[in-house]
Amino acid sequence: MAADVQSQLCKDGPSDPLGQQEDCVGPRPLDPLLESELDKAPPANPDGTKGSWTKGSRLPKSDSSSPLLPVCSARSSPAKAVAVLEHGNMPELVVTALLAPSRVSLKLLRFFMWIFVYSAAIVTAAVYGCIALTHVLCRPRRGYYGRPRCAAPACLVDPTLGEHGFLNLRSSGLRLHFVSAGRGNGPLMLFLHGFPQNWFSWRYQLREFQSRFHVVAVNLRGYVPSEAPKDVECYTIDLLMADIQDIILGLGYSKCILVAHDWGALLAWNFSIYFPSLVERMVVVSAPPMSVFQDYSIHHISQFFRSNYVFLFQLPRLPEKLLSMSDFQILKSSLTGRKTGIPHLTPYELEAFLYGFSQPCGLTGPINYYRNIFRNVPLEPQELAVPTLLLWGEKDPYFQVGMVRAIESRFVPGRLEAHILPDAGHYIPQSHSQEMHQYMWAFLQDLLD
């Protein structure tokens, strides 16, 4: 009898004056008003999901703990929808009011940050302008701007380093250049270079590891002969991480060993946080995660002076002009200087790096990386968990050694192996390649076994 009465109630409709009697079978359709409220919540995670939201879906997954979708849902009615929305709006207004001071503080922080950044950019531009003009006056035969290189140096097509190819990226449609060797010999080992270099900075590692790994060194977007969009918006961290994902999957792998230096290392840190399933191991050289760089620099002002070029690169067009003056003398000094450069770098190897920058707009893409570096500041600290080998030069002119301890504090215990090389500078993969190889073989030995 009780079952008959219950089924009759479900059939005939609600008996209470607000129409809030609940259905006993099947989910109720959402009222358009409430559905529009749900549509406002955008996906936040890299795979397109937020909590229990399903990618491409307008409705959340069924969840007995969700207040919006109880197991027995109330029938749709205007009075019910209005009641739900009014009930939900009150705490939302309270939360908005409570967050208002924080949001205002954040906007003020970003406002003063940009004042500082552009003030530092003007000062740095004046200093680098004097340096560039001095180079022009001291070497007038080189001309005012850099001469274009019509042919690539022979070392860029050395067959012992691997085969050259191009990969069309699924997300952006861009065409990236890469050098590959050792296909079929083991797991994918993907190399990401920094600035002012290219894939050729990994020449020693390509030869060393191709016997046991499929080694691939890419020219990141913006670096000739890879495609180089001119728009600054094309070089955000999100788009660059999507490139790495497309490279791994486009090469036919589901994960890789990621080896990265300088700017490539900044991308690798972020990639390991948002795409950990695609990274089996990481080898990072001479660069911290962006959040670590931010926090460390705030407490160690001297680090800002070491990274002064970052401020120069925030300006439009001027950095490209200054770096190309006197046939790229500032870049030459950076790559060959006694304190800042690569020991024993030959003129032909130097030309391998300058060749791409000498092409039309060859510097714009690489510098656009820096023009996006302050986009998401301030950054929240993030926990690092991918097993990582970190190599750092004690004499690195661009990053202080104290950053190593700051990086260690962000790691899950037991996941980081860090080594400081006492006589090394910034370009460890080329200046101390043998030491780097020894550490890498030991770090990766269990994968080979």
Disulfide bonds with the S-S distance in Angstrom:
none
